[in-house]
């Protein structure tokens, strides 16, 4: 790392790791697109379509300390290359690889099925919409419409593409976020009543048992990467639930492949996310069709590519589309999703909000669980206490007579995460007769003396997901109007900018529609109907013929490798991790 950085500057980072968790993956080379004779108005798109050089000749990937809080600490050379392969250029290359599959206006027929083309779908996170909204001075809802217009509209990407390919559907990951909140709450409630905390790893795609109390959030890939590499004792505590990104990928690939009768590799899914680590998550072997199909072979990714909020603007710029001038209204005619029930689930007339400031900007996992638990106990109330800093929050649910019923917490940023994992580390008995147990948590009988939480929401980025490494920054030319090198914002300006993004994140309105009936609304918790969510997920599992345990849950593993331990490898990886300027 740079010698000018002090330890205090890096207290939210992890020391660079040197062990690669997997070999470098390469994506298939895209053939240069050639316009057909009848496409007189086709544009020549200038981006790299040359096949990549042989893997042995690949230069070291560059990744910046400022790009992602998690990657900057634990990125390896293999992961750096893997992340750099997912970019806005890859999206353009895929769209121009050939004529895509198209659906009829009523969504009942597939055209170009024999051409070898693909069906393109996209999902967008609310944090990315908030970043766009703050950058262009619009509401989060309007930012969502602008993204839809770019990916699917007539004035977007396909207006300047060789084959006029665009994304058939653009879905909101808030939909699967709500599903994750409901399933995650079930997981926590089950852990409270479980007789023991035994955990079995996922075998053949089946989630066997509950994680150990306290259950820790698993939707942040930077946190998961850190736990797998450095703190294997944490793995039994991790929630087995997929993240909203991963769950959306599984839903789209399974539903569409089953309904259309095509292979999952003919459905191409891109996710727009606030974090570079989401690229690593999309590349996990546990998140492929091999798991839910039960084939046990190398599978097709549920999420083929992840681009960040900033890369979305680069995507528009590469096609010479002025993002600021895109319509801030819905696309007039949307082709319905192939299944009516799933269509109403993915595109509800009830537009879900991102909650309020109490829920935080990372999905509201902790907030929803507290609300649900309190709703199950008449007269119960929720108390919150700030910890040692703004990124630590202790919460409890107490009964009407003051008895503590449930304890939970929030830990954001690696400085706080390291304190948490130390408290959860099991103690070891001393080998000396009469000696005290060895470990950070010492107590008679060598029992762990960690926090008495039932649930902890853990995120790698201080401030939450709106502060992700892939978000638009305060010194970006989109905001400043000048080159980044001419702007040097200080901490106050950065703090003000993040507050503006957070304000956009919470700007949505909660409008209910006909997709949730009056019968469902009796069990509403924080604007979400658990019965409606469970009914829809059960329908999804039934129509695909795949158990929900394989569709919605995943697994984690301790990473042990000798790769990177040769002389000189450590220095090379540290050099990659410390590069200024990204490889994207």
Secondary structure, DSSP 8 states (H G I E B T S, - for coil): --TT--TTTTTTS-------SS--------------TT-TT-----S--S----GGG-------TTT-TTHHHH--HHHHHHHHHSSHHHHHHHHTSS---EE-TTS--EESTTTT--EEEEEE-HHHHHHHHHHHT--HHHHHHHHHHHHHSTTSGGGG-SS----SEEEETHHHHHHHHHHHHHHHHHHHH-S-------BTTB--S---SSEE----HHHHHHHHHH-GGGGGGB--B--HHHHHHHHHHHHHHHHHT--GGGEEEEEEES-THHHHHHT-TTSBHHHHHT--S---BSS-EEEEHHHHHHHHHHTT--GGGS-SS--S-----SSHHHHHHHT-SSB-----GGG-SS--HHHHHHHHHHHTSTT-EEEEEE-SSTTEEEEEEE-TTS-EEEEEEEEESHHHHHHHHHHHS--B--SSTT---BSSS--GGG-------SEEEEESSTT-GGG-TTS--TT-HHHHSS-GGG----HHHHHHHHHHHHHHHT----B--TTS-TTGGGGEETTEEHHHHHHHHHHHHHHHT--HHHHHB---------TT-STTHHHHHHHHHT-SS---
